[in-house]
Amino acid sequence: MLARARGFRNFQHLRACRAAGARLETVAEPAMIDHALVERTLRQFGGAVQLAQWPSRRKARAI
C-alpha cells in the first residue's frame, strides 16, 4: 500500500527504481586509453579518412 501511495505500481517497482537511482549516483572511473591500439587502428584509414582495409584484429574493430 505504501508503494502505491508513492505512485509506484507495486513494491518491486519501488525497489527497482531505488536500485537504479543508486547505480546512477555512483561515478565510474573513465576507462584507460590504449594509445598503441588507437595508433594501429588509425593505420587502417586512408588519407581521405575512409576505411582503406578492414582491421583483422577483433579488438581493433571494436574501437
C-alpha positions as CSV (number, residue, x, y, z in Angstrom):
1,M,0.0,0.0,0.0
2,L,2.9,2.4,0.8
3,A,4.5,1.8,-2.6
4,R,1.2,2.5,-4.4
5,A,0.7,5.6,-2.3
6,R,4.0,6.9,-3.5
7,G,3.0,6.4,-7.2
8,F,4.6,3.0,-7.9
9,R,2.8,0.0,-9.3
10,N,4.0,-2.4,-6.6
11,F,6.8,-2.9,-4.2
12,Q,9.1,-4.5,-6.8
13,H,8.7,-1.3,-8.9
14,L,9.7,0.8,-5.9
15,R,12.8,-1.4,-5.2
16,A,13.8,-1.3,-8.9
17,C,13.6,2.5,-9.1
18,R,15.6,2.9,-5.9
19,A,18.3,0.4,-7.1
20,A,18.5,2.2,-10.5
21,G,18.9,5.6,-8.7
22,A,21.7,4.2,-6.5
23,R,23.5,2.8,-9.6
24,L,23.3,6.2,-11.4
25,E,24.7,8.1,-8.4
26,T,27.9,6.1,-8.4
27,V,30.6,7.7,-10.6
28,A,32.5,5.3,-12.7
29,E,36.2,5.9,-13.4
30,P,37.0,6.6,-17.1
31,A,38.5,3.7,-19.0
32,M,42.2,3.8,-19.7
33,I,43.0,4.6,-23.3
34,D,45.3,2.1,-25.1
35,H,47.2,4.5,-27.3
36,A,49.1,1.8,-29.1
37,L,45.8,0.2,-30.2
38,V,44.5,3.5,-31.4
39,E,47.7,4.1,-33.4
40,R,47.4,0.6,-35.0
41,T,43.7,1.2,-35.8
42,L,44.4,4.6,-37.4
43,R,46.7,2.8,-39.9
44,Q,43.6,1.2,-41.4
45,F,42.3,4.6,-42.7
46,G,43.4,6.3,-45.9
47,G,44.2,9.9,-46.5
48,A,40.6,10.9,-47.0
49,V,39.6,9.5,-43.6
50,Q,38.0,6.5,-45.3
51,L,38.5,2.9,-44.3
52,A,41.2,1.6,-46.6
53,Q,41.1,-2.0,-45.3
54,W,39.1,-4.0,-42.7
55,P,41.1,-4.5,-39.4
56,S,41.9,-8.1,-39.0
57,R,42.0,-7.9,-35.2
58,R,38.7,-8.0,-33.4
59,K,39.9,-5.6,-30.7
60,A,40.7,-3.0,-33.4
61,R,37.2,-3.4,-34.9
62,A,35.6,-2.8,-31.6
63,I,37.0,0.7,-31.2
